[in-house]
Amino acid sequence: MTDTTTADSTVAGANYTVAVLGLGAMGLPMATRLATGRGVDERSVDKLSVHGFDSSSERRELAAASGVATCDAAR
């Protein structure tokens, strides 16, 4: 059994960076939801930074328009 009190306290006080590699049919909606906070615990929304990469500049532009920080390279 997990001690949820400790886990919740850790999430509420932490900053997270999430990388989404591939902004296609699945990656773009996932990255957008994380970046906008939809479906994410309200206590951690302001502490979640989302970075996305795709080899297609068009997909990176769509992601950027949705609030995802994009990268030109996967490294």
N, C-alpha and C positions, 0 to 999 in steps of 0.2 A: 504494500500500500504506500502511496506517495503522500508526503506531507504537503498538502496544497497551500497551506499558509506560508510556508517558506518559499515555495515556487512562485506564488503570487507576489510576494514582497520583492523577489528578485526581478521579475518582469517589470513591475511598476517603477523600479528605480534604475533600470538599465537602458542603454542606448544600443540599438541593433542596426546593422547594415545587412541588407539582403541583396544578393545578386541573382538575377534571372538571366540565364544564358539561353538565348533563343526567344524571339518575340513574335512567334508565329501564332497559329490558331489557338494554342493553349497558353503559351508564355505571355503574350501581350495582355489577355484578360486577367491572368494571375498577377502580373506585375502592376496593372492598373488598380486592381482591388486592394493590393497591399499598399500602394502609394496613396490612395485616396482614403484608406482606412475602412472601407466597406468590408464587413465580415471579420474585422480585427477587434480584439479586446480594446475597448475605449480607453483603458488606462495606459496603453502603450502606443496609441496611434501617433502621438507627437514625437515619439522616440524611435520611430522606424524609418530608416532611410533606404530607398529602393533604387538600385542601379541595374540597368538592363543593357544587354548586348545582343546584336543580331548583325549578320554580315550584310543585310539589306539596309541601305540608308533610308528607304521608305518606311520600313518597320521601326527603325530608330526614331524617325520623325513622328510617327504615330504615337510611340511610347512617350516621347518628350511632351507632346501635346496633352497627354494624359497625366502628366506630373511625375513621370519616371525620369530619373537622371540617367542619361545614356552614355555609353562608352564606345569609342571607335575601335577598340581592340578588346579581346577577351582577357588579356593579362592585367 
